[in-house]
Amino acid sequence: MIVSVFEGKPQIFLTEQGEGPSMGQPAVFLRLSGCNLFCHWCDTDFTWNWQGTLFKHEKDALPGYKKFEKKNFQQDMTNDQLLSQLEMVSETPRLVVTGGEPLLQEALLLELLKKLQVKVPQLKIEIETNGTKNPSREFFKLPVHFNVSPKLSNSKIPKNLRIKAHVLRSFIDYPDAIFKFVIKTQDDIKELQQLLLEQKIPAEKVWVMPCGTDVPSMDEIAPWLQEEADYARWNYSDRLHIRKNIP
């Protein structure tokens, strides 16, 4: 499996879930490399924004920002190696698999999760996904929670690439999946309302979060976004990983 590397270390670490239904819960994170999308505001751009690509990012205007050299930000690890690195789930039985887009490596990931479940039967598994890749039936047989994050136009990705109706339907029908949306402006709220109507996503499965890579930018959005969430009966989520500056 291709694991993301940052500051020379594979992205396997103990922290707490920063957002969504299990926000604040201790968790072991496994960050996989590679993504099929290229969000303009992505805060894990080291998983996909490789040298030689034409992707645009909001950091492009920052002095010294440059694309990442792929070989320095990936590590190929066998599932046996990963099982050894993930021993800490025995004491902290919550694993969050994120990326990038984890479902790009579905076959190996499925094999890994099955082995982990045998070793730690009480393990809670969460998978962060952008909602464009449909998991196999085998995946849905596992007790896995999906945090599905369809992208809005603020990602600056064409709609035909970021919204896949048949994939979203499979997650809507799955009882242990929620939908997270990063909100930046009031226009995003209007777009979200239209998307929920088109895709028939129920309000109780919706979580909204303020866009931002630092606390001040999130705090500009949070008050009015909480009001919108209350009115629409959506769930509101903070983003602790940004607020507390944790991985």
Backbone torsions as a table, in degrees:
resi	resn	phi	psi	omega
1	MET	NA	144.2	-179.1
2	ILE	-92.5	109.8	-177.0
3	VAL	-98.0	142.3	177.5
4	SER	-71.8	143.4	178.3
5	VAL	-122.0	137.3	175.6
6	PHE	-140.6	133.6	-176.0
7	GLU	52.4	38.8	174.0
8	GLY	80.2	2.9	-176.1
9	LYS	-122.8	137.8	173.6
10	PRO	-58.3	142.5	-176.4
11	GLN	-82.5	72.8	174.0
12	ILE	-129.6	112.5	-171.1
13	PHE	-155.6	157.4	176.6
14	LEU	-94.6	128.1	180.0
15	THR	-154.5	-145.9	171.8
16	GLU	-133.9	150.2	178.5
17	GLN	-64.1	127.3	-172.1
18	GLY	-88.1	-15.0	-173.7
19	GLU	-157.4	163.3	176.4
20	GLY	87.6	-167.5	-173.1
21	PRO	-59.9	-32.1	-178.1
22	SER	-102.5	23.9	179.9
23	MET	-52.8	132.3	179.2
24	GLY	89.9	-9.5	180.0
25	GLN	-79.5	135.7	175.1
26	PRO	-58.3	140.2	-176.1
27	ALA	-156.0	150.7	170.7
28	VAL	-95.2	128.6	-179.7
29	PHE	-104.4	137.8	171.2
30	LEU	-123.6	112.1	-178.7
31	ARG	-102.8	116.8	178.3
32	LEU	-90.5	156.4	-176.2
33	SER	-96.9	151.8	176.5
34	GLY	97.8	139.9	177.5
35	CYS	-148.6	150.4	177.7
36	ASN	-96.5	0.4	174.6
37	LEU	-120.9	174.5	-173.7
38	PHE	-149.4	64.9	-174.1
39	CYS	-62.4	135.8	-175.0
40	HIS	-62.0	-30.7	-176.4
41	TRP	-105.8	9.6	-173.4
42	CYS	-52.0	131.3	179.5
43	ASP	-95.4	4.8	173.0
44	THR	-126.2	47.8	-177.0
45	ASP	-65.0	-14.4	177.1
46	PHE	-72.4	-2.6	177.3
47	THR	-93.1	-7.2	-175.1
48	TRP	-154.2	-18.0	-171.1
49	ASN	-87.3	73.5	-170.2
50	TRP	-83.2	153.6	173.2
51	GLN	-57.1	138.8	179.2
52	GLY	93.2	-10.2	176.7
53	THR	-90.4	165.7	-177.0
54	LEU	-104.7	9.1	-177.9
55	PHE	-61.2	143.0	176.4
56	LYS	-101.7	147.1	179.2
57	HIS	-141.5	148.8	-178.3
58	GLU	-63.6	-19.3	178.3
59	LYS	-78.1	-8.2	-177.5
60	ASP	-54.8	-29.0	-177.5
61	ALA	-81.4	-10.3	-178.2
62	LEU	-77.1	138.5	177.6
63	PRO	-59.5	129.9	175.5
64	GLY	86.8	-10.0	179.5
65	TYR	-71.0	135.4	176.3
66	LYS	-148.4	162.5	179.6
67	LYS	-66.8	161.0	-171.9
68	PHE	-94.3	142.7	176.0
69	GLU	-81.0	113.5	-168.7
70	LYS	-51.1	-45.5	-174.1
71	LYS	-63.4	-22.7	-178.7
72	ASN	-89.4	-6.4	-175.0
73	PHE	-124.3	16.6	176.3
74	GLN	-136.4	150.7	171.7
75	GLN	-142.9	128.6	178.2
76	ASP	-84.8	118.3	-178.1
77	MET	-125.3	138.6	175.0
78	THR	-74.3	163.4	177.5
79	ASN	-66.1	-30.8	175.3
80	ASP	-64.4	-41.5	176.5
81	GLN	-63.6	-40.5	179.8
82	LEU	-67.4	-39.4	177.5
83	LEU	-59.3	-39.5	177.6
84	SER	-65.6	-42.8	-179.5
85	GLN	-68.8	-24.3	-175.8
86	LEU	-98.5	17.8	179.4
87	GLU	-55.2	-27.0	-176.0
88	MET	-65.4	-13.6	178.0
89	VAL	-68.6	-15.1	175.9
90	SER	-63.7	-35.8	-180.0
91	GLU	-96.5	-25.0	177.6
92	THR	-125.5	84.4	-169.0
93	PRO	-80.6	53.6	170.5
94	ARG	-138.5	121.1	179.7
95	LEU	-114.8	126.6	175.1
96	VAL	-111.4	116.7	178.3
97	VAL	-99.6	121.7	-174.7
98	THR	-135.9	-169.2	-177.3
99	GLY	-161.3	-141.3	10.9
100	GLY	51.5	-161.4	177.4
101	GLU	-119.9	103.4	-175.9
102	PRO	-59.4	-32.6	-174.6
103	LEU	-73.3	-3.2	170.6
104	LEU	-67.6	-20.8	-180.0
105	GLN	-116.7	42.2	-169.5
106	GLU	-57.6	-46.4	-173.5
107	ALA	-60.5	-49.9	179.4
108	LEU	-68.0	-36.2	179.2
109	LEU	-65.0	-42.3	178.6
110	LEU	-60.2	-43.9	177.9
111	GLU	-60.8	-44.2	179.9
112	LEU	-62.8	-45.6	-176.6
113	LEU	-65.9	-37.3	176.9
114	LYS	-61.5	-42.5	179.6
115	LYS	-67.1	-39.4	178.6
116	LEU	-64.5	-37.8	-179.2
117	GLN	-66.9	-33.3	176.3
118	VAL	-66.1	-42.2	-178.3
119	LYS	-72.6	-37.7	-176.4
120	VAL	-131.6	84.1	-174.3
121	PRO	-59.2	-28.3	-177.8
122	GLN	-85.6	5.6	-175.9
123	LEU	-63.5	130.0	172.3
124	LYS	-96.0	129.5	-175.7
125	ILE	-117.5	128.7	173.3
126	GLU	-119.9	138.3	175.7
127	ILE	-121.9	125.4	175.6
128	GLU	-90.3	126.1	-178.0
129	THR	-143.2	152.8	-178.1
130	ASN	-87.8	0.8	173.9
131	GLY	79.7	20.9	178.0
132	THR	-111.4	-6.9	-179.4
133	LYS	-118.2	125.6	-177.2
134	ASN	-87.3	117.8	178.2
135	PRO	-65.1	153.7	176.8
136	SER	-71.6	166.8	177.8
137	ARG	-60.8	-32.9	178.9
138	GLU	-60.1	-37.2	179.4
139	PHE	-63.5	-43.0	-177.4
140	PHE	-70.7	-12.0	176.7
141	LYS	-80.1	-18.7	178.1
142	LEU	-81.5	151.7	174.2
143	PRO	-77.2	72.9	-175.5
144	VAL	-113.1	137.9	173.8
145	HIS	-98.8	131.2	178.9
146	PHE	-106.3	126.4	169.2
147	ASN	-100.0	102.4	-173.0
148	VAL	-97.3	126.4	-175.7
149	SER	-121.8	77.6	174.7
150	PRO	-62.4	142.6	-176.0
151	LYS	-93.8	140.3	174.9
152	LEU	-90.7	178.5	-177.5
153	SER	-67.5	-15.3	175.9
154	ASN	-65.5	-13.1	174.8
155	SER	-75.9	-14.9	-178.1
156	LYS	63.4	34.6	175.9
157	ILE	-112.9	135.9	178.5
158	PRO	-55.5	142.1	-174.7
159	LYS	-59.3	-36.4	-177.5
160	ASN	-66.7	-17.1	177.1
161	LEU	-92.0	-31.6	-171.9
162	ARG	-100.1	-17.2	179.7
163	ILE	-119.6	115.1	178.8
164	LYS	-120.5	100.7	-170.8
165	ALA	-58.3	-41.6	-176.9
166	HIS	-67.6	-31.0	177.4
167	VAL	-72.1	-46.0	179.8
168	LEU	-59.8	-37.1	179.4
169	ARG	-60.9	-40.9	-178.9
170	SER	-63.8	-34.4	178.1
171	PHE	-77.0	-35.0	176.7
172	ILE	-61.4	-39.9	-178.1
173	ASP	-76.3	-16.3	-179.2
174	TYR	-84.8	126.5	-172.4
175	PRO	-67.1	-24.9	-175.7
176	ASP	-109.5	58.1	176.5
177	ALA	-141.4	141.3	174.0
178	ILE	-126.7	167.6	-177.6
179	PHE	-121.3	124.2	-179.0
180	LYS	-109.8	139.9	179.8
181	PHE	-132.6	131.7	176.3
182	VAL	-89.1	121.8	-173.7
183	ILE	-113.2	132.6	-178.7
184	LYS	-116.7	-38.5	-175.4
185	THR	-137.6	171.0	175.5
186	GLN	-63.4	-29.8	176.4
187	ASP	-62.3	-33.3	177.1
188	ASP	-63.0	-37.0	178.5
189	ILE	-61.5	-45.9	179.1
190	LYS	-61.6	-42.2	179.5
191	GLU	-65.4	-40.5	179.2
192	LEU	-63.5	-45.2	179.1
193	GLN	-57.1	-41.7	179.4
194	GLN	-66.8	-41.4	179.8
195	LEU	-63.8	-43.7	179.9
196	LEU	-63.2	-37.0	177.8
197	LEU	-67.2	-46.2	-178.5
198	GLU	-63.1	-43.8	-173.2
199	GLN	-93.3	-4.2	178.9
200	LYS	58.5	45.4	176.6
201	ILE	-87.7	120.6	-177.1
202	PRO	-69.6	146.7	-175.2
203	ALA	-58.2	-36.2	-176.3
204	GLU	-68.1	-14.9	177.8
205	LYS	-95.0	2.4	-173.1
206	VAL	-101.3	131.7	174.1
207	TRP	-124.5	130.4	178.3
208	VAL	-113.7	145.9	-175.7
209	MET	-138.5	146.3	178.6
210	PRO	-74.3	135.9	176.1
211	CYS	-73.8	144.4	176.8
212	GLY	156.3	146.9	176.9
213	THR	-107.0	6.6	174.9
214	ASP	-149.1	165.8	-174.6
215	VAL	-64.6	-45.6	-179.0
216	PRO	-57.7	-42.0	-179.3
217	SER	-67.6	-35.6	176.0
218	MET	-67.5	-40.5	-175.8
219	ASP	-69.3	-19.6	174.7
220	GLU	-71.1	-29.2	-175.0
221	ILE	-95.3	-35.7	-169.5
222	ALA	-52.8	-46.8	-175.0
223	PRO	-60.7	-49.1	-178.5
224	TRP	-73.9	-27.3	178.2
225	LEU	-69.6	-37.5	175.8
226	GLN	-62.0	-39.3	177.9
227	GLU	-64.7	-42.4	178.2
228	GLU	-62.5	-41.1	179.8
229	ALA	-64.0	-43.3	179.1
230	ASP	-61.0	-43.4	-177.5
231	TYR	-65.1	-42.4	-176.6
232	ALA	-86.0	-6.3	-176.5
233	ARG	64.4	34.0	169.6
234	TRP	-88.7	166.7	172.8
235	ASN	-90.2	140.9	176.5
236	TYR	-106.1	138.8	176.9
237	SER	-129.5	133.0	167.9
238	ASP	-75.5	-178.4	177.9
239	ARG	-132.3	87.3	-171.7
240	LEU	-64.3	-29.9	-178.0
241	HIS	-64.6	-28.9	175.4
242	ILE	-85.2	-44.3	-176.9
243	ARG	-62.6	-39.0	-177.8
244	LYS	-98.8	-0.1	-179.0
245	ASN	55.4	50.2	177.2
246	ILE	-111.4	161.3	-177.9
247	PRO	-58.4	NA	NA
